[in-house]
Amino acid sequence: VNVEDLTPATRRQFQIPDTVQGALIDAVTPGGPAYNATLQPGMVITEVNRVPVASYAALTAELQKLPPNQDVLLRVVQGGAAGGALFFVVHPAPSNSK
C-alpha cells in the first residue's frame, strides 16, 4: 500500500473534509494485505489499533511499534457521498523465512 499526507489537492480529489486528519491511501497493491482487507485509494487512515494518527509520519511511527506478523486494526474514513468511518483488520503477509 502507498500512503501519503493529505494535501488540499487530494482533499478536493477525494472529497475529504478539512476536519479529517490522517494518512491518505494513494495506491493498493493487488493481492497484498491492504488489498485483501478491501482498502482502497482515497481512504484516509485515522487510527492504528485505536491510536489516532494525523499524518503519514504518525502512521509510520505507530506501525513501527507493532511486533512482526501482528494483525492491525485501522480506522479509515472515506470521502465523498459514501463518507463515514469504517474499521478494517489487516492481516500481515506470511513470512517466507523458516
PyMOL CGO cylinders between C-alpha atoms (Angstrom):
from pymol import cmd
from pymol.cgo import CYLINDER

trace = [
    CYLINDER, 0.00, 0.00, 0.00, 1.21, 3.54, -0.75, 0.3, 1, 1, 1, 1, 1, 1,
    CYLINDER, 1.21, 3.54, -0.75, 0.27, 6.19, 1.78, 0.3, 1, 1, 1, 1, 1, 1,
    CYLINDER, 0.27, 6.19, 1.78, 0.88, 9.94, 1.77, 0.3, 1, 1, 1, 1, 1, 1,
    CYLINDER, 0.88, 9.94, 1.77, -0.06, 13.09, 3.68, 0.3, 1, 1, 1, 1, 1, 1,
    CYLINDER, -0.06, 13.09, 3.68, -3.30, 14.82, 2.78, 0.3, 1, 1, 1, 1, 1, 1,
    CYLINDER, -3.30, 14.82, 2.78, -2.92, 17.94, 0.65, 0.3, 1, 1, 1, 1, 1, 1,
    CYLINDER, -2.92, 17.94, 0.65, -5.51, 20.49, -0.46, 0.3, 1, 1, 1, 1, 1, 1,
    CYLINDER, -5.51, 20.49, -0.46, -5.45, 18.88, -3.93, 0.3, 1, 1, 1, 1, 1, 1,
    CYLINDER, -5.45, 18.88, -3.93, -6.03, 15.32, -2.65, 0.3, 1, 1, 1, 1, 1, 1,
    CYLINDER, -6.03, 15.32, -2.65, -8.76, 16.57, -0.30, 0.3, 1, 1, 1, 1, 1, 1,
    CYLINDER, -8.76, 16.57, -0.30, -10.57, 18.06, -3.31, 0.3, 1, 1, 1, 1, 1, 1,
    CYLINDER, -10.57, 18.06, -3.31, -9.92, 15.00, -5.50, 0.3, 1, 1, 1, 1, 1, 1,
    CYLINDER, -9.92, 15.00, -5.50, -11.36, 12.53, -2.97, 0.3, 1, 1, 1, 1, 1, 1,
    CYLINDER, -11.36, 12.53, -2.97, -13.86, 14.97, -1.35, 0.3, 1, 1, 1, 1, 1, 1,
    CYLINDER, -13.86, 14.97, -1.35, -12.29, 14.67, 2.10, 0.3, 1, 1, 1, 1, 1, 1,
    CYLINDER, -12.29, 14.67, 2.10, -13.45, 17.29, 4.63, 0.3, 1, 1, 1, 1, 1, 1,
    CYLINDER, -13.45, 17.29, 4.63, -10.88, 19.61, 6.23, 0.3, 1, 1, 1, 1, 1, 1,
    CYLINDER, -10.88, 19.61, 6.23, -11.83, 18.19, 9.64, 0.3, 1, 1, 1, 1, 1, 1,
    CYLINDER, -11.83, 18.19, 9.64, -10.41, 14.75, 8.75, 0.3, 1, 1, 1, 1, 1, 1,
    CYLINDER, -10.41, 14.75, 8.75, -6.77, 14.22, 9.76, 0.3, 1, 1, 1, 1, 1, 1,
    CYLINDER, -6.77, 14.22, 9.76, -4.74, 11.17, 8.80, 0.3, 1, 1, 1, 1, 1, 1,
    CYLINDER, -4.74, 11.17, 8.80, -2.78, 9.50, 6.02, 0.3, 1, 1, 1, 1, 1, 1,
    CYLINDER, -2.78, 9.50, 6.02, -4.27, 9.10, 2.55, 0.3, 1, 1, 1, 1, 1, 1,
    CYLINDER, -4.27, 9.10, 2.55, -4.14, 5.71, 0.83, 0.3, 1, 1, 1, 1, 1, 1,
    CYLINDER, -4.14, 5.71, 0.83, -2.76, 6.54, -2.61, 0.3, 1, 1, 1, 1, 1, 1,
    CYLINDER, -2.76, 6.54, -2.61, -2.46, 3.03, -4.09, 0.3, 1, 1, 1, 1, 1, 1,
    CYLINDER, -2.46, 3.03, -4.09, -3.11, -0.56, -3.03, 0.3, 1, 1, 1, 1, 1, 1,
    CYLINDER, -3.11, -0.56, -3.03, -1.03, -3.50, -4.30, 0.3, 1, 1, 1, 1, 1, 1,
    CYLINDER, -1.03, -3.50, -4.30, -3.25, -6.26, -5.74, 0.3, 1, 1, 1, 1, 1, 1,
    CYLINDER, -3.25, -6.26, -5.74, -3.01, -9.41, -3.63, 0.3, 1, 1, 1, 1, 1, 1,
    CYLINDER, -3.01, -9.41, -3.63, -1.34, -7.63, -0.70, 0.3, 1, 1, 1, 1, 1, 1,
    CYLINDER, -1.34, -7.63, -0.70, -2.60, -7.38, 2.89, 0.3, 1, 1, 1, 1, 1, 1,
    CYLINDER, -2.60, -7.38, 2.89, -4.31, -4.00, 2.36, 0.3, 1, 1, 1, 1, 1, 1,
    CYLINDER, -4.31, -4.00, 2.36, -5.97, -5.27, -0.84, 0.3, 1, 1, 1, 1, 1, 1,
    CYLINDER, -5.97, -5.27, -0.84, -7.20, -8.38, 0.98, 0.3, 1, 1, 1, 1, 1, 1,
    CYLINDER, -7.20, -8.38, 0.98, -8.65, -6.12, 3.70, 0.3, 1, 1, 1, 1, 1, 1,
    CYLINDER, -8.65, -6.12, 3.70, -10.54, -4.24, 0.91, 0.3, 1, 1, 1, 1, 1, 1,
    CYLINDER, -10.54, -4.24, 0.91, -8.78, -0.92, 1.50, 0.3, 1, 1, 1, 1, 1, 1,
    CYLINDER, -8.78, -0.92, 1.50, -8.98, 1.41, -1.50, 0.3, 1, 1, 1, 1, 1, 1,
    CYLINDER, -8.98, 1.41, -1.50, -7.24, 4.53, -2.80, 0.3, 1, 1, 1, 1, 1, 1,
    CYLINDER, -7.24, 4.53, -2.80, -8.89, 7.67, -1.47, 0.3, 1, 1, 1, 1, 1, 1,
    CYLINDER, -8.89, 7.67, -1.47, -9.47, 6.27, 2.01, 0.3, 1, 1, 1, 1, 1, 1,
    CYLINDER, -9.47, 6.27, 2.01, -7.81, 8.08, 4.94, 0.3, 1, 1, 1, 1, 1, 1,
    CYLINDER, -7.81, 8.08, 4.94, -6.28, 6.11, 7.82, 0.3, 1, 1, 1, 1, 1, 1,
    CYLINDER, -6.28, 6.11, 7.82, -7.12, 7.99, 11.02, 0.3, 1, 1, 1, 1, 1, 1,
    CYLINDER, -7.12, 7.99, 11.02, -6.25, 5.39, 13.70, 0.3, 1, 1, 1, 1, 1, 1,
    CYLINDER, -6.25, 5.39, 13.70, -3.94, 2.41, 14.15, 0.3, 1, 1, 1, 1, 1, 1,
    CYLINDER, -3.94, 2.41, 14.15, -5.06, -0.01, 16.86, 0.3, 1, 1, 1, 1, 1, 1,
    CYLINDER, -5.06, -0.01, 16.86, -7.25, 2.80, 18.28, 0.3, 1, 1, 1, 1, 1, 1,
    CYLINDER, -7.25, 2.80, 18.28, -4.36, 5.30, 18.41, 0.3, 1, 1, 1, 1, 1, 1,
    CYLINDER, -4.36, 5.30, 18.41, -5.12, 8.46, 16.38, 0.3, 1, 1, 1, 1, 1, 1,
    CYLINDER, -5.12, 8.46, 16.38, -2.70, 9.26, 13.55, 0.3, 1, 1, 1, 1, 1, 1,
    CYLINDER, -2.70, 9.26, 13.55, -2.83, 12.69, 11.92, 0.3, 1, 1, 1, 1, 1, 1,
    CYLINDER, -2.83, 12.69, 11.92, -0.17, 12.23, 9.24, 0.3, 1, 1, 1, 1, 1, 1,
    CYLINDER, -0.17, 12.23, 9.24, 1.94, 9.79, 7.27, 0.3, 1, 1, 1, 1, 1, 1,
    CYLINDER, 1.94, 9.79, 7.27, 4.76, 10.20, 9.82, 0.3, 1, 1, 1, 1, 1, 1,
    CYLINDER, 4.76, 10.20, 9.82, 2.43, 9.39, 12.74, 0.3, 1, 1, 1, 1, 1, 1,
    CYLINDER, 2.43, 9.39, 12.74, 1.06, 6.35, 10.89, 0.3, 1, 1, 1, 1, 1, 1,
    CYLINDER, 1.06, 6.35, 10.89, 4.57, 5.06, 10.19, 0.3, 1, 1, 1, 1, 1, 1,
    CYLINDER, 4.57, 5.06, 10.19, 5.62, 5.60, 13.82, 0.3, 1, 1, 1, 1, 1, 1,
    CYLINDER, 5.62, 5.60, 13.82, 2.64, 3.59, 15.14, 0.3, 1, 1, 1, 1, 1, 1,
    CYLINDER, 2.64, 3.59, 15.14, 3.17, 0.76, 12.65, 0.3, 1, 1, 1, 1, 1, 1,
    CYLINDER, 3.17, 0.76, 12.65, 6.85, 0.50, 13.60, 0.3, 1, 1, 1, 1, 1, 1,
    CYLINDER, 6.85, 0.50, 13.60, 5.85, -0.10, 17.24, 0.3, 1, 1, 1, 1, 1, 1,
    CYLINDER, 5.85, -0.10, 17.24, 3.98, -3.29, 16.32, 0.3, 1, 1, 1, 1, 1, 1,
    CYLINDER, 3.98, -3.29, 16.32, 5.55, -6.72, 16.61, 0.3, 1, 1, 1, 1, 1, 1,
    CYLINDER, 5.55, -6.72, 16.61, 6.05, -8.61, 13.34, 0.3, 1, 1, 1, 1, 1, 1,
    CYLINDER, 6.05, -8.61, 13.34, 3.08, -10.58, 11.98, 0.3, 1, 1, 1, 1, 1, 1,
    CYLINDER, 3.08, -10.58, 11.98, 0.53, -8.83, 14.19, 0.3, 1, 1, 1, 1, 1, 1,
    CYLINDER, 0.53, -8.83, 14.19, -2.92, -8.02, 12.80, 0.3, 1, 1, 1, 1, 1, 1,
    CYLINDER, -2.92, -8.02, 12.80, -3.61, -4.28, 12.64, 0.3, 1, 1, 1, 1, 1, 1,
    CYLINDER, -3.61, -4.28, 12.64, -6.93, -2.57, 13.30, 0.3, 1, 1, 1, 1, 1, 1,
    CYLINDER, -6.93, -2.57, 13.30, -7.31, 0.54, 11.14, 0.3, 1, 1, 1, 1, 1, 1,
    CYLINDER, -7.31, 0.54, 11.14, -9.98, 3.20, 11.42, 0.3, 1, 1, 1, 1, 1, 1,
    CYLINDER, -9.98, 3.20, 11.42, -10.50, 4.59, 7.95, 0.3, 1, 1, 1, 1, 1, 1,
    CYLINDER, -10.50, 4.59, 7.95, -12.58, 7.49, 6.65, 0.3, 1, 1, 1, 1, 1, 1,
    CYLINDER, -12.58, 7.49, 6.65, -13.98, 7.60, 3.13, 0.3, 1, 1, 1, 1, 1, 1,
    CYLINDER, -13.98, 7.60, 3.13, -14.59, 10.87, 1.35, 0.3, 1, 1, 1, 1, 1, 1,
    CYLINDER, -14.59, 10.87, 1.35, -17.41, 11.78, -0.99, 0.3, 1, 1, 1, 1, 1, 1,
    CYLINDER, -17.41, 11.78, -0.99, -21.02, 10.69, -0.79, 0.3, 1, 1, 1, 1, 1, 1,
    CYLINDER, -21.02, 10.69, -0.79, -20.04, 7.33, 0.76, 0.3, 1, 1, 1, 1, 1, 1,
    CYLINDER, -20.04, 7.33, 0.76, -18.22, 9.13, 3.59, 0.3, 1, 1, 1, 1, 1, 1,
    CYLINDER, -18.22, 9.13, 3.59, -18.03, 7.79, 7.09, 0.3, 1, 1, 1, 1, 1, 1,
    CYLINDER, -18.03, 7.79, 7.09, -15.66, 5.91, 9.36, 0.3, 1, 1, 1, 1, 1, 1,
    CYLINDER, -15.66, 5.91, 9.36, -15.07, 2.19, 8.98, 0.3, 1, 1, 1, 1, 1, 1,
    CYLINDER, -15.07, 2.19, 8.98, -12.80, -0.29, 10.74, 0.3, 1, 1, 1, 1, 1, 1,
    CYLINDER, -12.80, -0.29, 10.74, -10.62, -2.78, 8.86, 0.3, 1, 1, 1, 1, 1, 1,
    CYLINDER, -10.62, -2.78, 8.86, -8.38, -5.57, 10.15, 0.3, 1, 1, 1, 1, 1, 1,
    CYLINDER, -8.38, -5.57, 10.15, -5.25, -6.00, 8.06, 0.3, 1, 1, 1, 1, 1, 1,
    CYLINDER, -5.25, -6.00, 8.06, -3.55, -9.38, 8.35, 0.3, 1, 1, 1, 1, 1, 1,
    CYLINDER, -3.55, -9.38, 8.35, 0.18, -9.21, 7.60, 0.3, 1, 1, 1, 1, 1, 1,
    CYLINDER, 0.18, -9.21, 7.60, 1.62, -11.12, 4.67, 0.3, 1, 1, 1, 1, 1, 1,
    CYLINDER, 1.62, -11.12, 4.67, 3.00, -14.51, 5.71, 0.3, 1, 1, 1, 1, 1, 1,
    CYLINDER, 3.00, -14.51, 5.71, 6.72, -14.54, 6.31, 0.3, 1, 1, 1, 1, 1, 1,
    CYLINDER, 6.72, -14.54, 6.31, 8.84, -16.64, 3.93, 0.3, 1, 1, 1, 1, 1, 1,
    CYLINDER, 8.84, -16.64, 3.93, 11.56, -17.27, 6.50, 0.3, 1, 1, 1, 1, 1, 1,
    CYLINDER, 11.56, -17.27, 6.50, 11.86, -20.68, 8.10, 0.3, 1, 1, 1, 1, 1, 1,
]
cmd.load_cgo(trace, "trace")
